[in-house]
Amino acid sequence: MSTLEELHERWSRDADYREAYERLGPEFEIARALIEARRSAGFTQAELAARMKTTQSAVARLESGRIPPSTRTLEKVAKATGTRLRIRFEPACLAWADREIQGRYT
C-alpha cells in the first residue's frame, strides 16, 4: 500500500489533480492552523468549543476545512487559544513553494 505522500506524488502528475490541489490549498492551510492553535493550547475540540461558546461539532467542521471560517470566528479561536490572529498577503509563487516544501517534510 502506498503512503499518502507517494499517492500525492503520483497524482500530482495529473493536471486536473494539481489544479484542484492548488485551489483547495488555502482551505487546508486554514484547517491546519486551526488544529495547531487548538493543540498548542492543549485543548480538545470540546474544550475549545466551550471557550468559544459553541459546540464541539462546530469546531470539528471548522477543522475539517470544508467550511471557510469568517474573520470573526478566527478571532474567537485566537482569543480562546490565547493566540493572535494574523492575516497576510504574499506572492502566490511563494505560497505555492511553501506548501510544496511543507508537504515533503510533514
C-alpha angles and dihedrals in degrees: 000000000000123000120241090254092053091049092049090050092050094044091046088072087071113084093213091053092048091050093050092045092052092047093052096040097097092050091054091047091055092048091049091049092050092050092046093050091051095046093045089054088051095239133141117223089259093052092049090047091054091051090049092045092239137101132280089240090057090054090048090053091050092050092048091069092226095109119050108226123228121241088250091057091048089051090053090052091049093050093046093049096042093244135121123245112231122180120187141171121226135173111284093233090058093049091052092049091049091053092049092051093045091049091057095051104037 
